[in-house]
Amino acid sequence: MLSAIPGLRWNITSPSEWSHSSERRDKLIQPYLITAKKGEVRQHSFTHEGEEFIYMISGTMNYKVGATEILLQPGDTIYFNSLEEHLLSPLSDEVTYIAVFSQKSLGS
């Protein structure tokens, strides 16, 4: 569904619990546990089809969606149409968050 982004480590959350989801056809969402390190994430905005939900676990980062920049800390969430350009910038040495991607936006 997503191409590799330099500086991010992508893992399907809890493989023992989600292993059946990779085999499932016509799924609507895919959860990932993502770790990003400050200075290793290539700074460029990106877009993709669908919607995105992010839940911050640890660290602090700026997340820009369109013209809006949001400071995210542990426990914070955001939800947006991922066709809008978005960009993450870790502020702490390392950030970890759960990202849930949908294949399509509602109404598609």
N, CA, C and O of each residue as an XYZ file, in Angstrom:
432
protein
N       0.815     -1.185      0.000
C       0.000      0.000      0.000
C       0.864      1.255      0.000
O       0.551      2.200     -0.725
N       1.932      1.300      0.782
C       2.778      2.481      0.890
C       4.201      2.155      0.478
O       4.699      1.056      0.724
N       4.843      3.118     -0.147
C       6.246      2.913     -0.495
C       7.105      3.291      0.704
O       6.650      3.985      1.613
N       8.339      2.831      0.696
C       9.259      3.100      1.802
C       9.573      4.586      1.878
O       9.739      5.254      0.857
N       9.652      5.092      3.100
C      10.016      6.476      3.335
C      11.313      6.453      4.128
O      11.351      5.879      5.217
N      12.382      7.066      3.610
C      13.662      7.030      4.308
C      13.554      7.546      5.738
O      12.933      8.579      5.987
N      14.162      6.823      6.672
C      14.196      7.233      8.060
C      13.063      6.711      8.912
O      13.044      6.958     10.118
N      12.116      5.996      8.328
C      11.004      5.435      9.093
C      11.118      3.927      9.134
O      11.461      3.297      8.134
N      10.831      3.344     10.290
C      10.733      1.895     10.429
C       9.255      1.557     10.535
O       8.571      2.036     11.440
N       8.757      0.734      9.616
C       7.344      0.374      9.560
C       7.173     -1.058     10.040
O       7.876     -1.956      9.576
N       6.256     -1.279     10.957
C       5.922     -2.623     11.415
C       4.414     -2.734     11.519
O       3.754     -1.839     12.046
N       3.866     -3.839     11.011
C       2.453     -4.089     11.272
C       2.350     -4.277     12.770
O       3.131     -5.030     13.352
N       1.394     -3.603     13.412
C       1.310     -3.666     14.863
C       1.027     -5.081     15.320
O       0.155     -5.767     14.787
N       1.775     -5.499     16.309
C       1.622     -6.800     16.956
C       1.387     -7.920     15.944
O       0.261     -8.400     15.820
N       2.423     -8.347     15.219
C       2.252     -9.346     14.168
C       1.476    -10.593     14.595
O       0.731    -11.152     13.790
N       1.632    -11.042     15.843
C       0.910    -12.245     16.253
C      -0.598    -12.010     16.266
O      -1.372    -12.937     16.028
N      -1.020    -10.780     16.542
C      -2.447    -10.481     16.571
C      -2.991    -10.096     15.207
O      -4.174    -10.307     14.939
N      -2.149     -9.530     14.330
C      -2.620     -8.993     13.060
C      -2.191     -9.829     11.861
O      -2.426     -9.436     10.718
N      -1.567    -10.973     12.108
C      -1.016    -11.735     10.981
C      -2.081    -12.092      9.957
O      -1.782    -12.183      8.766
N      -3.307    -12.295     10.394
C      -4.370    -12.635      9.443
C      -4.745    -11.448      8.560
O      -5.300    -11.646      7.479
N      -4.452    -10.205      8.996
C      -4.859     -9.044      8.202
C      -4.070     -8.930      6.905
O      -4.592     -8.414      5.917
N      -2.823     -9.399      6.883
C      -2.051     -9.311      5.647
C      -2.584    -10.266      4.583
O      -2.359    -10.060      3.390
N      -3.278    -11.293      5.008
C      -3.853    -12.262      4.071
C      -5.261    -11.854      3.633
O      -5.760    -12.330      2.614
N      -5.883    -10.991      4.389
C      -7.278    -10.636      4.148
C      -7.419     -9.805      2.877
O      -6.663     -8.859      2.655
N      -8.381    -10.161      2.059
C      -8.652     -9.408      0.837
C      -9.664     -8.309      1.138
O     -10.449     -8.419      2.080
N      -9.643     -7.264      0.342
C     -10.612     -6.171      0.442
C     -10.647     -5.514      1.813
O     -11.693     -5.012      2.227
N      -9.530     -5.506      2.521
C      -9.504     -4.820      3.814
C      -9.571     -3.316      3.584
O      -9.142     -2.811      2.547
N     -10.112     -2.616      4.562
C     -10.287     -1.179      4.443
C      -9.202     -0.390      5.149
O      -8.943      0.756      4.782
N      -8.547     -0.985      6.178
C      -7.516     -0.275      6.922
C      -6.309     -1.173      7.150
O      -6.397     -2.398      7.064
N      -5.174     -0.531      7.443
C      -3.961     -1.260      7.801
C      -3.238     -0.483      8.897
O      -2.841      0.661      8.676
N      -3.061     -1.085     10.078
C      -2.340     -0.395     11.154
C      -0.831     -0.656     11.073
O      -0.395     -1.744     10.699
N      -0.054      0.356     11.430
C       1.401      0.230     11.486
C       1.912      0.857     12.778
O       1.357      1.845     13.258
N       2.954      0.286     13.330
C       3.700      0.892     14.415
C       4.940      1.491     13.766
O       5.747      0.768     13.182
N       5.098      2.814     13.865
C       6.164      3.506     13.144
C       7.100      4.196     14.133
O       6.655      4.829     15.091
N       8.400      4.064     13.883
C       9.421      4.773     14.653
C      10.200      5.650     13.689
O      10.653      5.191     12.640
N      10.353      6.923     14.055
C      11.112      7.869     13.228
C      12.185      8.510     14.093
O      11.931      8.886     15.237
N      13.385      8.630     13.540
C      14.492      9.243     14.277
C      14.799     10.620     13.702
O      14.853     10.818     12.488
N      14.999     11.561     14.615
C      15.333     12.924     14.230
C      16.604     12.909     13.375
O      17.582     12.245     13.717
N      16.579     13.642     12.271
C      17.743     13.724     11.392
C      17.826     12.617     10.362
O      18.627     12.706      9.432
N      17.004     11.558     10.505
C      17.045     10.449      9.547
C      15.849     10.453      8.598
O      15.869      9.764      7.578
N      14.819     11.214      8.918
C      13.630     11.273      8.065
C      13.875     12.318      6.984
O      14.139     13.483      7.282
N      13.784     11.892      5.732
C      13.955     12.829      4.626
C      12.796     13.814      4.623
O      11.636     13.402      4.606
N      13.087     15.087      4.638
C      12.064     16.121      4.729
C      11.443     16.401      3.365
O      11.967     17.186      2.575
N      10.336     15.755      3.109
C       9.544     16.035      1.920
C       8.098     15.684      2.239
O       7.824     14.775      3.024
N       7.183     16.409      1.624
C       5.773     16.110      1.855
C       5.348     14.991      0.922
O       5.966     14.755     -0.117
N       4.289     14.310      1.310
C       3.801     13.206      0.501
C       2.286     13.137      0.584
O       1.675     13.697      1.494
N       1.690     12.446     -0.376
C       0.254     12.224     -0.423
C       0.017     10.792     -0.866
O       0.863     10.177     -1.515
N      -1.143     10.276     -0.505
C      -1.562      8.960     -0.979
C      -3.068      8.874     -0.824
O      -3.666      9.636     -0.064
N      -3.668      7.968     -1.528
C      -5.112      7.806     -1.473
C      -5.539      7.337     -0.089
O      -4.811      6.599      0.575
N      -6.710      7.761      0.338
C      -7.286      7.268      1.575
C      -7.300      8.290      2.684
O      -7.212      9.495      2.450
N      -7.411      7.783      3.899
C      -7.426      8.602      5.098
C      -6.395      8.050      6.064
O      -5.976      6.899      5.941
N      -5.979      8.879      7.036
C      -4.927      8.474      7.954
C      -5.291      8.918      9.373
O      -5.782     10.026      9.592
N      -5.039      8.028     10.321
C      -5.233      8.309     11.743
C      -3.901      8.041     12.434
O      -3.287      6.997     12.213
N      -3.452      8.973     13.265
C      -2.181      8.827     13.976
C      -2.418      8.974     15.469
O      -3.122      9.879     15.917
N      -1.811      8.056     16.239
C      -1.827      8.102     17.700
C      -0.382      8.101     18.182
O       0.365      7.157     17.927
N       0.006      9.162     18.880
C       1.387      9.292     19.366
C       1.613      8.442     20.606
O       0.836      8.496     21.559
N       2.684      7.657     20.587
C       3.043      6.818     21.733
C       4.161      7.469     22.543
O       4.054      7.598     23.762
N       5.234      7.879     21.862
C       6.356      8.488     22.584
C       7.053      9.515     21.703
O       6.980      9.464     20.475
N       7.731     10.449     22.365
C       8.442     11.489     21.652
C       7.537     12.657     21.297
O       6.364     12.699     21.667
N       8.115     13.599     20.571
C       7.399     14.807     20.145
C       7.741     15.065     18.686
O       8.897     14.937     18.282
N       6.729     15.429     17.890
C       6.989     15.761     16.497
C       6.009     16.808     16.008
O       4.907     16.949     16.539
N       6.428     17.539     14.985
C       5.527     18.412     14.245
C       4.976     17.591     13.092
O       5.713     16.853     12.439
N       3.694     17.718     12.846
C       3.067     17.045     11.719
C       2.311     18.115     10.955
O       1.419     18.762     11.505
N       2.657     18.303      9.705
C       2.029     19.324      8.881
C       1.070     18.649      7.910
O       1.450     17.734      7.179
N      -0.168     19.107      7.913
C      -1.190     18.621      6.983
C      -1.732     19.839      6.257
O      -2.347     20.717      6.861
N      -1.492     19.881      4.937
C      -1.858     21.077      4.192
C      -1.081     22.259      4.743
O       0.145     22.202      4.843
N      -1.785     23.341      5.106
C      -1.126     24.534      5.654
C      -1.089     24.531      7.180
O      -0.565     25.466      7.786
N      -1.640     23.488      7.809
C      -1.734     23.429      9.263
C      -0.608     22.597      9.857
O      -0.400     21.449      9.464
N       0.126     23.187     10.813
C       1.194     22.469     11.501
C       0.733     22.168     12.921
O       0.236     23.052     13.619
N       0.899     20.912     13.348
C       0.390     20.449     14.631
C       1.548     19.860     15.441
O       2.322     19.053     14.925
N       1.665     20.263     16.709
C       2.639     19.680     17.620
C       1.996     18.448     18.245
O       0.955     18.549     18.895
N       2.615     17.284     18.050
C       2.076     16.034     18.595
C       2.969     15.509     19.704
O       4.189     15.435     19.555
N       2.343     15.143     20.824
C       3.014     14.570     21.979
C       2.300     13.281     22.352
O       1.216     13.019     21.831
N       2.874     12.460     23.241
C       2.232     11.194     23.610
C       0.765     11.385     24.016
O       0.428     12.254     24.821
N      -0.092     10.540     23.430
C      -1.527     10.592     23.691
C      -2.301     11.420     22.689
O      -3.526     11.311     22.627
N      -1.620     12.255     21.893
C      -2.302     13.078     20.893
C      -2.682     12.234     19.679
O      -2.039     11.228     19.379
N      -3.731     12.660     18.992
C      -4.171     11.993     17.767
C      -4.479     13.041     16.699
O      -4.799     14.190     17.006
N      -4.376     12.620     15.444
C      -4.874     13.416     14.318
C      -5.509     12.461     13.319
O      -5.176     11.277     13.261
N      -6.418     12.997     12.544
C      -7.132     12.233     11.522
C      -7.339     13.159     10.334
O      -7.831     14.275     10.497
N      -6.967     12.704      9.133
C      -7.048     13.590      7.976
C      -7.155     12.804      6.678
O      -6.869     11.607      6.628
N      -7.574     13.506      5.627
C      -7.601     12.962      4.272
C      -6.164     12.955      3.779
O      -5.543     14.013      3.671
N      -5.629     11.787      3.482
C      -4.215     11.686      3.128
C      -3.891     12.137      1.701
O      -2.738     12.067      1.277
N      -4.903     12.600      0.960
C      -4.610     13.251     -0.317
C      -4.049     14.652     -0.089
O      -3.424     15.227     -0.981
N      -4.276     15.207      1.118
C      -3.643     16.474      1.465
C      -2.151     16.217      1.696
O      -1.778     15.209      2.296
N      -1.313     17.119      1.223
C       0.122     16.950      1.456
C       0.378     16.943      2.953
O      -0.171     17.756      3.696
N       1.226     16.005      3.386
C       1.575     15.937      4.803
C       3.053     15.612      4.963
O       3.688     15.011      4.096
N       3.575     16.040      6.119
C       5.002     15.975      6.388
C       5.210     15.838      7.884
O       4.562     16.532      8.667
N       6.110     14.950      8.290
C       6.423     14.824      9.711
C       7.850     15.262      9.965
O       8.737     15.074      9.133
N       8.051     15.853     11.142
C       9.375     16.313     11.563
C       9.565     15.961     13.035
O       9.029     16.648     13.904
N      10.327     14.890     13.333
C      10.580     14.553     14.734
C      11.324     15.699     15.433
O      12.278     16.252     14.886
N      10.880     16.046     16.642
C      11.552     17.064     17.453
C      12.432     16.408     18.506
O      13.508     16.913     18.827
N      11.969     15.276     19.045
C      12.791     14.513     19.981
C      13.667     13.559     19.175
O      13.450     13.385     17.975
N      14.638     12.951     19.810
C      15.571     12.061     19.106
C      14.857     10.931     18.383
O      15.274     10.514     17.302
N      13.772     10.434     18.984
C      13.014      9.332     18.373
C      11.546      9.495     18.726
O      11.213      9.860     19.853
N      10.666      9.228     17.767
C       9.230      9.237     18.006
C       8.653      7.892     17.585
O       9.110      7.274     16.623
N       7.653      7.457     18.315
C       6.948      6.225     17.971
C       5.453      6.532     17.975
O       4.930      7.167     18.891
N       4.784      6.064     16.929
C       3.346      6.307     16.825
C       2.684      5.179     16.050
O       3.327      4.439     15.305
N       1.384      5.076     16.250
C       0.580      4.137     15.468
C      -0.076      4.932     14.360
O      -0.695      5.967     14.611
N       0.056      4.455     13.147
C      -0.614      5.066     11.997
C      -1.547      4.025     11.401
O      -1.150      2.892     11.131
N      -2.781      4.427     11.203
C      -3.766      3.551     10.576
C      -4.148      4.197      9.256
O      -4.641      5.325      9.226
N      -3.919      3.474      8.162
C      -4.189      3.963      6.824
C      -5.408      3.253      6.255
O      -5.562      2.040      6.399
N      -6.276      4.035      5.602
C      -7.383      3.415      4.890
C      -7.040      3.407      3.404
O      -6.247      4.221      2.930
N      -7.637      2.496      2.696
C      -7.402      2.407      1.252
C      -8.109      3.535      0.505
O      -7.604      4.035     -0.500
N      -9.289      3.932      1.005
C     -10.104      4.940      0.305
C     -10.698      5.882      1.333
O     -10.844      5.541      2.506
N     -11.039      7.085      0.863
C     -11.795      8.015      1.688
C     -13.263      7.644      1.615
O     -13.712      7.075      0.621
N     -14.016      7.962      2.664
C     -15.452      7.719      2.642
C     -16.066      8.432      1.458
O     -15.684      9.557      1.137
N     -17.007      7.786      0.813
C     -17.642      8.380     -0.354
C     -16.918      8.052     -1.654
O     -17.394      8.414     -2.730
N     -15.774      7.370     -1.573
C     -15.015      7.007     -2.796
C     -15.544      5.732     -3.374
O     -15.043      5.264     -4.396
